[in-house]
């Protein structure tokens, strides 16, 4: 890529930085910072807002507004459990935000296969590459998550931090980002690796990283949406209780292919 094309990525991230940071923070805090640190601060600020807004709204709706409708009273997590999840997530958040910041830096320097405008490749190519990107990410997250369970030191020192929430009354949307920071980064790394393999629209990539935060809140609320083949909260609750099933992220396909799928409907039938 020539320098003029790479400048499109820099212009885009600079504009996003100005919109987010200019709206939320005094100029004297962020304007003197180098571009790289402005990007990190933007990711940190936006990531924190997304985490609190989505987790709070999900919790308020299911635990208070629809009290005892979707979640039985004795299965609603305690305030103490949710505060602990917030504490763990906020300790890790500065480190989480390093990953999208580094990925943006690599894109701006032309090290990936990202493109700036959909018109550069056309809608068909954009859509087909996006599908391939999502399949690669799904595959990568499945195996990364599975190895965090299967490799004992990784589980003991990293992933076990997240699995202290192993019952319905300890899981909440706030648990979605309550990981050891290295664990959280490892599970998001497939998004970045895919940039080197698949031509990917830059803005779509950044948007998908933030959708991750919303999705992880959703799958920890213990409310089964029953939308096949989505790997929703019903499947993920089983993962937190058996430790050996439902490692997938957005869909059930990888667990089905590799023999680790456990269906919540069948699970409920067996219990009855």
Buried (B, 14 or more C-beta within 10 A) or exposed (E): BEEEEBBBBBEBBBEBBBEBBEEBBEEEEBEEBEBBEBBBBBBBBBBBBBBBEBBBEBBEBBBEEEEEEBBEEEBBBEEEBBEBBBEBBBEBBBBBBBBBBBBBBBBBEBEBBBBBEBEEBEEEBBEBBBEBBBBBBBBBBBBBBBBBBEEEEBBEEBBBBBBBBBEBBBBBBBBBBBBBBBBBBBBBBBBBBBBEEBBBBBBBBBEBBBEBBBBBBBBBBBBBEEEEEBBBBBBBBBBBBEEEBBBBBBBBBBBEEBEBBBBBEEBEEEEE
